[in-house]
């Protein structure tokens, strides 16, 4: 099963996919889509560039159905099970040849084909850990750029240790209002979301029905509550007086952390920071 922004399709790990590095490093511009997602330009089979959401919380790369149709991608109707933030669904898969993110080329990817977004806003797709998972990746939200370095030959000391979750996603220790929990680092999530066990431990006052709805990759709707934190601390950084969404997402159970204080650390809390993730070494730094 693969995870995408908490989504997964069950099958052998995609992190074993060999990546070909044509340069020692790469830098690409970071943009924000109409949906609020952080995107980077990639090419597929020499076509593009196309703006894909860059997602540290996705095991696999994915494309939306409209994009797959427009690009005449070969799609296998016999799909695989996908687990998104809000639930699971069987989806077809598409073959992507020669996926290039600036200096790095992945020769072939089997990508999940997602249903088009319920809000009607077109997105091309999502680039996940089958492209990023053997790299050191810098998400510079201040300079609006993403840089990649090939594995090996760089300093792996310092930073904080992360915990590898199902699908290769990384989680780090976090404190909310002094209560301890675990945060999955999810650059593909626009908003930070906390489960109710963690919200209760942190003494958050949840306003039911005021947090909007999340549809996730499978377009299954779940209502969220709204709350506000006093302090959120992780990786040496402390954020104060931040809005947060309270919801028990099915993906927490998939990660095996539904029965403990847990959250998805989204782009809203990472904005303005310089985040460095060394996926192979399972370490993370924040300036």
Secondary structure, DSSP 8 states (H G I E B T S, - for coil): -EETTTBEE-SS-GGGS--EESSSEEEEEEEE-TTS-EEEEEEETTEEEEEEEE-TTBSS-EEEHHHHHHTT--EEEEEEEEEETTEEEEEEEEEEEEEEETTEEEEEEEEEEE---TT-----EEE-HHHHTTEEEEEETTTTEEEEEESSSS---SSEE-EE-GGG-EEEEEEETTEEEEEEE-TT-SS-EE-HHHHHHTT---BTT-S-EE-TTTT--EE-EEEE-SEEEETTEEEES-EEEE---HHHHHHT-TTS-EEEE-HHHHTTSEEEEETTTTEEEE-
